Amino acid sequence: MEILVTLLIGAAAGWLGSMIYRGGGLGLLGNIIVGIVGSFVGYWLLGKLGINLGAGWIGAILTGAIGAIIILFLLNLIFKKK
């Protein structure tokens, strides 16, 4: 059950990140991966800054979305479309 929740939160965070950061949509599987990795990046970065968006689904999705935006920004820097 925890894996399903992780995938759902990752998909939501990745989708939200791709909606905020236009041009960063990677499809369903890409959004899940970016959302899950983005959650780790978001929790690490916000922890370093002393910011906590709360525990629960909404906090996890927002934190994952922030991390996903950072990852999408870096991916677009590395793999620029011509």
NORCORWO-V771372 format. One record per helix or strand. SS is the DSSP state (helix for helix, strand for strand). FROM is the first residue (numbers start at 1). TO is the last residue. Records with the same first field share a line. If there is no record, write none. Layout:
# NORCORWO-V771372
SS->FROM-TO ; FROM-TO
This chain:
# NORCORWO-V771372
helix->2-20 ; 27-49 ; 57-78
